[in-house]
Amino acid sequence: MLNKRLIGPETVGAKQLEVLVGHIQKGKGALPHAHPGIEQVCYMLEGRAVAEVGGQRQELAPGDSCFFPADAMHTFTVVSDEPVRVLVIYSPPYEELPERVIRP
């Protein structure tokens, strides 16, 4: 996964919001994990992926979005042959800090 940060503490000084564009190859994505105290939204730009949270599973295509509540275990997996491009929003910022992710 390759992420480009658009808005966040290190780009514009945002304190309560982080926005990035992710590029993910086929068969890749995010294994089960949660973000303590951080809400997450994914908005699909290209490709298809499956998001799962709270026992609910949904295939996403361009124009679709999903919401991962704070502290909720979730996954995100590319299912299309082409890579996924996805807009990801975290509140407050995740910043890919190890202490801001929980794995089972």
C-alpha positions in Angstrom: 0.0 0.0 0.0 1.3 3.4 -0.9 -0.3 6.4 0.9 0.0 10.1 -0.1 -1.0 12.4 2.7 -3.0 15.4 1.5 -4.1 16.9 4.8 -2.7 16.3 8.2 -0.6 17.5 11.1 2.6 17.4 9.0 1.2 18.8 5.7 -1.1 21.7 6.8 -1.1 21.5 10.6 -4.5 19.9 10.9 -5.1 18.7 14.4 -8.4 16.8 14.2 -8.4 15.4 10.6 -6.2 13.5 8.3 -6.9 12.9 4.6 -4.8 10.6 2.3 -5.0 8.9 -1.0 -4.1 5.2 -0.9 -3.0 3.0 -3.8 -3.4 -0.7 -3.1 -2.6 -3.7 -5.5 -4.9 -6.7 -6.1 -5.1 -9.1 -3.2 -3.6 -6.6 -0.8 -5.2 -4.3 1.8 -5.6 -4.2 5.5 -5.7 -7.3 7.8 -8.0 -7.2 10.8 -7.2 -4.1 13.0 -8.8 -1.3 14.8 -7.8 2.3 15.6 -8.4 3.3 19.3 -10.4 6.5 19.4 -10.1 7.1 15.6 -13.0 7.1 13.1 -12.2 6.2 9.5 -14.0 6.8 6.2 -12.9 5.3 2.8 -14.2 6.7 -0.4 -13.5 4.6 -3.5 -12.0 6.4 -6.5 -10.8 3.4 -8.6 -11.0 -0.4 -8.5 -13.1 -2.6 -6.2 -12.6 -3.7 -2.6 -14.4 -5.6 0.1 -14.7 -3.8 3.5 -15.8 -5.7 6.6 -16.7 -4.3 10.0 -18.9 -5.7 12.8 -19.7 -8.9 10.9 -21.0 -6.8 7.9 -19.2 -7.3 4.6 -19.7 -5.0 1.6 -18.1 -4.8 -1.8 -17.2 -1.3 -2.8 -16.9 0.2 -6.3 -15.9 3.8 -7.4 -18.2 6.3 -5.8 -19.0 4.0 -2.8 -17.9 4.7 0.7 -17.6 2.9 4.1 -17.3 4.0 7.7 -15.2 2.3 10.4 -16.2 3.4 13.9 -13.5 4.1 16.4 -12.2 0.9 18.2 -14.0 -1.4 15.7 -12.0 -4.3 14.1 -12.2 -4.0 10.4 -10.6 -5.2 7.1 -10.2 -3.8 3.6 -9.2 -6.1 0.7 -8.8 -5.3 -3.0 -10.8 -7.7 -5.2 -10.4 -6.1 -8.6 -7.7 -6.9 -11.1 -6.8 -3.2 -11.3 -5.3 -1.5 -8.2 -7.6 0.5 -5.9 -7.3 4.2 -5.4 -9.1 5.2 -2.3 -9.5 8.5 -0.4 -9.1 7.8 3.4 -10.2 10.2 6.1 -9.2 9.7 9.8 -10.5 11.8 12.7 -8.5 12.5 14.7 -5.3 11.8 12.7 -3.9 8.3 12.6 -0.4 9.3 11.3 0.4 5.6 11.0 1.7 5.6 14.5 2.0 2.1 16.0 0.2 3.1 19.2 -2.8 4.1 17.1 -3.5 0.6 15.8 -4.7 -2.6 17.5 -4.4 -6.0 15.9 -6.1 -9.2 17.2 
